[in-house]
Amino acid sequence: MEFSTMILLIMVLAAVSTLQFYKGRKLNLLLMQHYLRSIEAVVKPKDKDYVWLGGYVGFRAYYKLEDKDILKFEYTLTLLPRQSILYFPISLLINRHDKLYVVVRPTFDIKREVHFLQKGYFRMKPRIEREIELLKGEEEINGVKFEVLYEKSRDVEAVKEFISGFSKVKNVKHVALVPKTNVIYVFFKPEPESIEDDVRNIIRFVKRMANR
């Protein structure tokens, strides 16, 4: 390859990379803004705090609520690096999609532990401290299979109903009720058009658990 041709290719790659950076950065910023506004419209926090994750990766949000059933609503949003033309394809293979990790801290006590993990999704299954003590099973919801760890079958039915209320069951990766930390945890793939409905579904589930 001639030197002049190599220089031309480098210049073209640099131009494309720069264009992708600005385009991808804008899209990620718009997504962050959309998710933040949509979630706040549902949970209506009385106090809020944010932690920027750096670059255009995402953020963490900590909300205090004026709600008799929910003390705090926290979440972490991580986005694919759309601004990087070189790393984006690699991230699609490694991370696969945008991710939303929701932690709800209720005002009531969670009495029993239960986990639903989407089968075939995790390369390395999340560490579950009491896994050896929990009963194990498998459930299918709208054609999506989940590995289930639980103490009481009544909790399995409650979480099944909850997961079936998501806009797309296949987007739900892990749901957990953990007495030790007293949290309800939901990890799922967010989508702009359905984020409000999915967050409402989480809030409804928490309130159902409060009344059990």
C-alpha positions as CSV (number, residue, x, y, z in Angstrom):
1,M,0.0,0.0,0.0
2,E,1.4,3.4,-1.0
3,F,2.1,5.9,1.8
4,S,-0.3,8.4,0.3
5,T,-3.1,5.8,0.3
6,M,-2.4,4.9,3.9
7,I,-2.6,8.6,5.0
8,L,-5.9,8.9,3.1
9,L,-7.4,5.9,4.8
10,I,-6.3,7.2,8.2
11,M,-7.9,10.6,7.5
12,V,-11.1,8.9,6.4
13,L,-11.2,6.7,9.6
14,A,-10.5,9.8,11.7
15,A,-13.4,11.7,10.0
16,V,-15.8,8.8,10.5
17,S,-14.7,8.3,14.1
18,T,-15.2,12.0,14.8
19,L,-18.7,12.0,13.2
20,Q,-19.7,8.8,15.1
21,F,-18.4,10.4,18.4
22,Y,-20.7,13.4,18.1
23,K,-23.6,11.4,16.8
24,G,-23.3,8.7,19.5
25,R,-22.6,11.2,22.2
26,K,-25.8,13.1,21.4
27,L,-27.9,9.9,21.3
28,N,-26.6,8.7,24.7
29,L,-27.2,12.1,26.2
30,L,-30.7,12.1,24.8
31,L,-31.3,8.6,26.2
32,M,-30.1,9.5,29.6
33,Q,-32.3,12.6,29.7
34,H,-35.3,10.6,28.5
35,Y,-34.9,7.8,31.1
36,L,-34.3,10.3,33.9
37,R,-37.3,12.4,33.1
38,S,-39.5,9.3,32.5
39,I,-38.6,7.6,35.7
40,E,-39.0,10.8,37.8
41,A,-42.4,11.3,36.3
42,V,-43.5,8.0,37.7
43,V,-41.8,7.9,41.1
44,K,-42.0,11.7,41.9
45,P,-39.0,11.9,44.2
46,K,-39.0,14.5,47.0
47,D,-35.2,14.5,47.1
48,K,-32.7,13.3,44.5
49,D,-29.0,12.8,44.1
50,Y,-27.0,11.8,41.0
51,V,-23.6,10.3,40.4
52,W,-22.1,10.6,36.9
53,L,-20.4,7.4,35.8
54,G,-17.9,9.2,33.5
55,G,-17.9,10.0,29.8
56,Y,-21.3,9.1,28.3
57,V,-21.7,5.7,30.0
58,G,-24.6,6.6,32.3
59,F,-25.4,7.6,35.8
60,R,-26.7,6.5,39.2
61,A,-29.7,8.1,40.8
62,Y,-30.8,8.1,44.4
63,Y,-34.4,9.1,45.2
64,K,-36.1,9.6,48.5
65,L,-39.9,9.3,48.1
66,E,-42.9,10.5,50.1
67,D,-44.5,7.1,50.0
68,K,-45.8,5.0,52.8
69,D,-44.4,1.8,51.2
70,I,-41.1,3.0,49.6
71,L,-38.3,4.7,51.4
72,K,-35.8,5.0,48.6
73,F,-35.8,4.2,44.8
74,E,-32.3,3.9,43.4
75,Y,-31.1,2.9,39.9
76,T,-28.0,2.7,37.8
77,L,-28.3,3.2,34.0
78,T,-25.4,2.0,31.8
79,L,-25.5,2.6,28.1
80,L,-23.6,1.1,25.1
81,P,-20.6,3.3,24.0
82,R,-22.4,4.6,20.9
83,Q,-19.8,7.4,20.6
84,S,-17.0,5.0,19.9
85,I,-16.9,3.5,16.4
86,L,-14.1,1.1,17.5
87,Y,-15.4,-0.1,20.8
88,F,-19.1,-0.1,20.1
89,P,-19.0,-3.5,18.2
90,I,-17.0,-5.1,21.0
91,S,-19.4,-3.8,23.6
92,L,-22.3,-5.2,21.7
93,L,-20.7,-8.6,22.0
94,I,-19.7,-8.2,25.7
95,N,-22.5,-6.0,27.2
96,R,-25.1,-6.7,24.5
97,H,-27.5,-3.9,25.4
98,D,-28.3,-0.9,27.6
99,K,-28.9,-1.9,31.2
100,L,-31.0,-0.6,34.1
101,Y,-30.4,-1.8,37.6
102,V,-33.2,-0.8,40.0
103,V,-33.0,-1.1,43.8
104,V,-36.1,-0.4,45.8
105,R,-35.8,0.0,49.6
106,P,-39.3,-0.5,51.0
107,T,-40.5,0.7,54.4
108,F,-41.8,-2.8,55.2
109,D,-39.7,-5.9,55.9
110,I,-39.0,-8.4,53.2
111,K,-39.5,-11.8,54.9
112,R,-38.3,-14.4,52.4
113,E,-35.7,-14.5,49.7
114,V,-36.5,-15.2,46.0
115,H,-34.5,-14.9,42.8
116,F,-35.6,-15.2,39.1
117,L,-32.6,-15.3,36.7
118,Q,-33.2,-15.5,32.9
119,K,-31.8,-18.8,31.7
120,G,-29.0,-18.6,29.1
121,Y,-28.4,-14.8,29.7
122,F,-25.6,-14.8,32.3
123,R,-22.1,-15.8,31.3
124,M,-21.3,-15.8,35.0
125,K,-24.3,-16.2,37.3
126,P,-24.6,-13.5,40.0
127,R,-23.3,-14.6,43.4
128,I,-26.2,-15.4,45.7
129,E,-25.1,-15.6,49.3
130,R,-27.8,-18.1,50.4
131,E,-28.0,-20.1,47.2
132,I,-27.2,-23.4,48.9
133,E,-30.1,-22.9,51.4
134,L,-32.8,-22.0,48.8
135,L,-35.1,-24.3,46.9
136,K,-34.5,-24.4,43.2
137,G,-36.8,-24.6,40.2
138,E,-37.6,-23.4,36.7
139,E,-40.4,-21.2,35.5
140,E,-41.5,-20.1,32.0
141,I,-43.2,-16.8,31.5
142,N,-44.4,-15.8,28.0
143,G,-41.9,-18.2,26.5
144,V,-39.0,-17.0,28.5
145,K,-37.3,-19.5,30.9
146,F,-36.0,-18.5,34.4
147,E,-34.0,-20.3,37.0
148,V,-35.7,-19.8,40.3
149,L,-34.3,-19.8,43.8
150,Y,-36.9,-19.4,46.6
151,E,-38.1,-20.3,50.1
152,K,-41.9,-20.4,49.6
153,S,-43.8,-21.2,46.5
154,R,-46.3,-18.3,47.1
155,D,-43.4,-15.9,46.4
156,V,-42.7,-17.6,43.1
157,E,-46.2,-17.0,42.0
158,A,-46.1,-13.3,43.0
159,V,-42.8,-12.7,41.1
160,K,-44.1,-14.5,38.1
161,E,-47.1,-12.2,38.0
162,F,-44.8,-9.2,38.4
163,I,-42.5,-10.3,35.5
164,S,-45.4,-10.9,33.2
165,G,-46.4,-7.3,33.7
166,F,-43.3,-6.0,31.9
167,S,-43.7,-4.7,28.4
168,K,-41.3,-7.4,27.2
169,V,-40.6,-10.3,29.5
170,K,-37.4,-11.2,27.5
171,N,-35.9,-7.8,28.7
172,V,-36.1,-9.0,32.4
173,K,-32.8,-10.5,33.4
174,H,-32.8,-10.8,37.2
175,V,-35.4,-10.1,39.9
176,A,-34.7,-10.6,43.6
177,L,-36.2,-10.0,47.0
178,V,-33.5,-10.1,49.6
179,P,-34.4,-10.0,53.3
180,K,-30.8,-9.5,54.5
181,T,-30.5,-6.1,52.8
182,N,-34.2,-5.5,52.7
183,V,-34.3,-4.6,49.0
184,I,-36.3,-5.5,45.9
185,Y,-33.9,-5.7,42.9
186,V,-34.7,-5.6,39.2
187,F,-32.2,-5.8,36.4
188,F,-33.6,-5.3,32.9
189,K,-33.0,-3.9,29.5
190,P,-34.7,-0.5,29.3
191,E,-36.5,0.7,26.2
192,P,-37.4,4.4,25.6
193,E,-41.0,3.7,24.6
194,S,-41.9,1.5,27.5
195,I,-39.7,2.7,30.4
196,E,-42.6,4.5,32.2
197,D,-44.9,1.4,32.0
198,D,-42.1,-0.8,33.3
199,V,-41.3,1.5,36.2
200,R,-45.0,1.7,37.1
201,N,-45.0,-2.1,37.1
202,I,-42.2,-2.1,39.6
203,I,-44.0,0.4,41.9
204,R,-47.2,-1.7,41.7
205,F,-45.3,-4.8,42.7
206,V,-43.8,-3.2,45.7
207,K,-47.2,-2.0,46.9
208,R,-48.6,-5.5,46.4
209,M,-45.8,-6.9,48.5
210,A,-46.5,-4.4,51.2
211,N,-50.1,-5.6,51.5
212,R,-49.3,-9.3,51.6
